[in-house]
Amino acid sequence: MIVGVPREIKTAEHRVALVPAGAHSLVGDGHTVLVEPGAGVGSGFSDDSYRAAGATLATAAEEVWAKAEMILKVKEPTEPEWPRMRRGQVVFTYFHFAASEALTKAVIKAKIVAIAYETVQLLSGELPLLTPMSEVAGRMAVQEGAKYLEKVYGGSGVLLGGVPGVLPAEVLIIGGGVVGANAAKMAAGLGAHVTLLDLSLDRLRYLADVLPANVDVLYSNRHNLLEQLRKADVVIGAVLLPGAKAPKLVRRDDLNLMKPGSVIVDVAVDQGGIIETSRPTTHEHPTYLVDGIIHYAVANMPGGVPRTSTLALTNATFPYAKRLARSGWQRACKEDPALFLGLNVIEGQVVYPAVAETFGLPSADPQTLV
Ligand SMILES: NC(=O)c1ccc[n+]([C@@H]2O[C@H](COP(=O)([O-])OP(=O)(O)OC[C@H]3O[C@@H](n4cnc5c(N)ncnc54)[C@H](O)[C@@H]3O)[C@@H](O)[C@H]2O)c1
C-alpha cells in the first residue's frame, strides 16, 4: 500500500502523524511511505531521517494526496486539503466532525473513508488515541502553573515545591481522570501539596492508592471546592463529562476567594472549560487576568511540546496504522472492534450516529459497508 504523510498546515500545528521509526516499520512490511518534505521538521525529524528510514520524499503535498491509498495525519483536513481528498482513500486522523459541519460535508462529498482517532474506543470505554494527549496536557499543566506563579509573569511569587522551612504551594486539581492523575503526579513530584477532587469514589480510591503521600483526594462537591479554592496557588481544571460541555464548577464570584496572583490552568477549556471566566487562548498569548487571577486556557496544550506529543501520539496510533496498511481498512476494522468504532464516514455515508445526529444527516450501519 502507498501510505502518505502530508505536512500539517493548520496554524501552529507542528506534530506529524508518522515518525521515521514508523516509516521504517511500514517499509519493512513492503509498503511505500510517501512523505511531504518538511512534514517532520516541527517535531525535530528531518527529511533525511525519513529517507534513511526508507521513506520516499514527495515533491509536494499534492503528490502525497494524489498517490497515497491511506493518508496519515494529525489534525482534520483543512479547507485547502479538501479538494485533494480522493474517493476510496483512507484518511486516519483526528476529525472532530461535530465541531464542523463544513468539514463533515466536504468529507461526505469527497467519498473518502474517514477513520477518526478520537472515536477509536476499547471495550473498557477508554479512548486510546486521546489518552496520550491528556497525559501530555496534564503534565504540562503543572509546568505552566509553576511558571505563571513567578513574579515576572504576574504571579504571586510562590515556588511550587517550597524549600526547607517554607511551605510548598497548594495545587488544587479538579477531576482525577487522565489529565488530573498526570497533573497530580507531576505536582507531587515537584514537592507541592496537592488536593485532587473527583466525583467517582472508585477513582478516588485508586488514586489514593497509587499517588504519593503529598496528594490528598477529596470528594468533589461545592462545599469542598470553595474551601480548597481559598488555599490554592494553582488550580487545574481537568473534568470531562463524555459527550457534553464541561460543567462550570468555578463561578466568577468564586475568584474573590482566591489569593491574588494565583494561577488557573483550565485544561478542560477545549470542552468549554470548568471555570466561568475561561476562554480559549493560544500558545502565542496563553494567559489573561480576571480579578487578579491568572488564567491559562490554551485549547491545544500538546501543540506546545510537539516533539513529545508526536512521539506519544504515534506510539498509540501506529499499531492501528500498521494494521490498516497490512489488512486494508475493511478487514482491519472487522477484526478490531476498537478500530471499527473509529469509522465515521465511509465513502459518502455517515456511519457514526453522533455525527449524523449533530447535523441531522442520515446514518448508515457500518456493518453493512465493511
Ligand atoms: N487543553 C488541552 O490541550 C487538552 C488536552 C487534552 C485533554 N483536554 C481536556 O481535558 C479534560 C479532561 O480530560 P481527561 O482525559 O482527563 O478526561 P477523563 O475522562 O479521563 O477524566 C475526567 C474526570 O472528571 C471527573 N469528573 C466528572 N465530573 C466531575 C466533577 N463535578 N468534579 C470533579 N471531577 C469530575 C470524572 O470522574 C473523571 O475522573 C477534557 O475536557 C479533555 O478534552 C484538554
The ligand as a Tripos MOL2 file, in Angstrom:
@<TRIPOS>MOLECULE
LIG
   44    48     1     0     0
SMALL
NO_CHARGES

@<TRIPOS>ATOM
      1 N1         -6.4130   21.8230   26.5820 N.am      1 LIG1
      2 C1         -5.8620   20.7700   26.0160 C.2       1 LIG1
      3 O1         -4.9330   20.8720   25.2370 O.2       1 LIG1
      4 C2         -6.3600   19.3950   26.3610 C.ar      1 LIG1
      5 C3         -5.5950   18.2620   26.0430 C.ar      1 LIG1
      6 C4         -6.0750   17.0030   26.4430 C.ar      1 LIG1
      7 C5         -7.3060   16.9100   27.1190 C.ar      1 LIG1
      8 N2         -8.0140   18.0500   27.3810 N.ar      1 LIG1
      9 C6         -9.2990   18.0410   28.1180 C.3       1 LIG1
     10 O2         -9.0620   17.7690   29.4860 O.3       1 LIG1
     11 C7        -10.2950   17.3190   30.0720 C.3       1 LIG1
     12 C8        -10.0360   16.0890   30.9290 C.3       1 LIG1
     13 O3         -9.6480   15.0170   30.0880 O.3       1 LIG1
     14 P1         -9.3180   13.5590   30.6540 P.3       1 LIG1
     15 O4         -8.7120   12.8010   29.5440 O.co2     1 LIG1
     16 O5         -8.5980   13.6690   31.9400 O.co2     1 LIG1
     17 O6        -10.7880   13.0060   30.9400 O.3       1 LIG1
     18 P2        -11.1610   11.7200   31.8420 P.3       1 LIG1
     19 O7        -12.4740   11.2520   31.3420 O.co2     1 LIG1
     20 O8        -10.0160   10.7870   31.9120 O.co2     1 LIG1
     21 O9        -11.3510   12.3400   33.3040 O.3       1 LIG1
     22 C9        -12.3930   13.2040   33.6650 C.3       1 LIG1
     23 C10       -12.6260   13.0550   35.1520 C.3       1 LIG1
     24 O10       -13.5380   14.0820   35.5690 O.3       1 LIG1
     25 C11       -14.2640   13.5400   36.6580 C.3       1 LIG1
     26 N3        -15.4190   14.3750   36.9640 N.ar      1 LIG1
     27 C12       -16.6160   14.4580   36.3180 C.ar      1 LIG1
     28 N4        -17.3950   15.3770   36.9320 N.ar      1 LIG1
     29 C13       -16.6640   15.8950   37.9550 C.ar      1 LIG1
     30 C14       -16.9200   16.8780   38.9570 C.ar      1 LIG1
     31 N5        -18.0810   17.5490   39.0140 N.pl3     1 LIG1
     32 N6        -15.9340   17.1540   39.8540 N.ar      1 LIG1
     33 C15       -14.7510   16.5060   39.8070 C.ar      1 LIG1
     34 N7        -14.4690   15.5580   38.9010 N.ar      1 LIG1
     35 C16       -15.4130   15.2580   37.9760 C.ar      1 LIG1
     36 C17       -14.5850   12.1230   36.1900 C.3       1 LIG1
     37 O11       -14.9780   11.2980   37.2640 O.3       1 LIG1
     38 C18       -13.2520   11.7110   35.5680 C.3       1 LIG1
     39 O12       -12.4280   11.0480   36.5030 O.3       1 LIG1
     40 C19       -11.2210   17.0580   28.8800 C.3       1 LIG1
     41 O13       -12.0860   18.1650   28.7300 O.3       1 LIG1
     42 C20       -10.2780   16.9760   27.6990 C.3       1 LIG1
     43 O14       -10.9090   17.2980   26.4850 O.3       1 LIG1
     44 C21        -7.5660   19.2690   27.0050 C.ar      1 LIG1
@<TRIPOS>BOND
     1     1     2 1
     2     2     3 2
     3     2     4 1
     4     4     5 ar
     5     4    44 ar
     6     5     6 ar
     7     6     7 ar
     8     7     8 ar
     9     8     9 1
    10     8    44 ar
    11     9    10 1
    12     9    42 1
    13    10    11 1
    14    11    12 1
    15    11    40 1
    16    12    13 1
    17    13    14 1
    18    14    15 2
    19    14    16 1
    20    14    17 1
    21    17    18 1
    22    18    19 2
    23    18    20 1
    24    18    21 1
    25    21    22 1
    26    22    23 1
    27    23    24 1
    28    23    38 1
    29    24    25 1
    30    25    26 1
    31    25    36 1
    32    26    27 ar
    33    26    35 ar
    34    27    28 ar
    35    28    29 ar
    36    29    30 ar
    37    29    35 ar
    38    30    31 1
    39    30    32 ar
    40    32    33 ar
    41    33    34 ar
    42    34    35 ar
    43    36    37 1
    44    36    38 1
    45    38    39 1
    46    40    41 1
    47    40    42 1
    48    42    43 1
@<TRIPOS>SUBSTRUCTURE
     1 LIG1         1 GROUP 0 **** ****
